[in-house]
Amino acid sequence: MGHVYRCLKTADCLKDKGVASVFIMKDIKGGIRKVEENVYPVIKLPLNLALPEEIDFLKERCSGQILVTDIRGINNSYFTQLNGYCSKTVYFDDLGQHDFSPHILINPAIDPNLQRFKHRYLSTRYLLGEKYFILGKGFKRRRNIRKTIKTAMVSLGGADPANYTPSVLRILDRLKYNFEIMLILGPVFENFKEVDDLCRKSTKRVHILRNVSNMGELMCAADIAFVSGGDTALELAYTGTPGFIVPTIKYESDTAAYLESRRTFVNLGDIKKKRKAETIEKIEDVWENFYMRKEFSRNAKRLIDCKGLLRIMHALDIGEN
């Protein structure tokens, strides 16, 4: 879902500049439903469509247009075959280490180790680093950090397919402090019954929010946050809300380790493999240290600005109306 959200933010910016967008997606209901909620047309491709047929379709449908690709598991055939048909090919990348040759490659990873490639092409323009991170609408800087934590936000992505949300809730329930939990579930989160049962039995008051559109506002309303290591962590950094990263895949683990090295967030590591007592102790060290939370907030706000989309639009030669 992070890829879907990033494309939606890009499409919204293009719309503001008078450029219409059409989404081409494999027929996976959750992602398509989110795009259609935002009133963008969707062309659905069969799940079992072979790569050659997919490329032939894109040659016909995207000829002379900008093609933005934001998926993993492709190869450079996408670009060697489509570069000559599209006015521009653009690829969003988070991992590096590959050999792709679009006209423009955007890698907003904050960890320099994720910005390395097997080969760089002279014909490809590389937009690398957090200054190309796309921040959505409605995000603002928080003004201060409160000494007493009254609200903890939990948001582990649009789907949380590895099912880390219940583990976080169980840990928070064991904390000795008096606080409320703001639980934000993504639009394709499926394990609602287990989570709902945990919330009903919790010693904390839990507010469950689903498929929200005001994430920036909610981040600023929280005193501390527990997030995964994808885009949500960098959005949180922009607001300056102190928090913990709960990585669920290797890319998120690498990002979490780097952000912790920059003293912006605390990396809880794989909480399913660690003893709960160890994780709770790490949380308490931050929870009770107001000055550490203030320092982390200051450092985090230096990482991300709100100009990533403008820089990308400039690279696409799309200016003001």
Secondary structure by P-SEA (a helix, b strand, c coil): caaaaaaaaaaaaaaaacbbbbbbbccccaaaaaaaaabbbbbbbbccccaaaaaaaaaaacccbbbbbbbccccccccccccccccbbbbbbccccbbbbccbbbbccccccccccccccccccccccccccccccbbbbbccccccccbbbbbccccccccaaaaaaaaaaacccccccbbbbcccccaaaaaaaaaaaccbbbbbbcccccaaaaaaacccccccccaaaaaaaaaccccccccccaaaaaaaaaaaaacccccccccccccaaaaaaaaaaaaacaaaaaaaaaaaaacccccaaaaaaaaaccccc
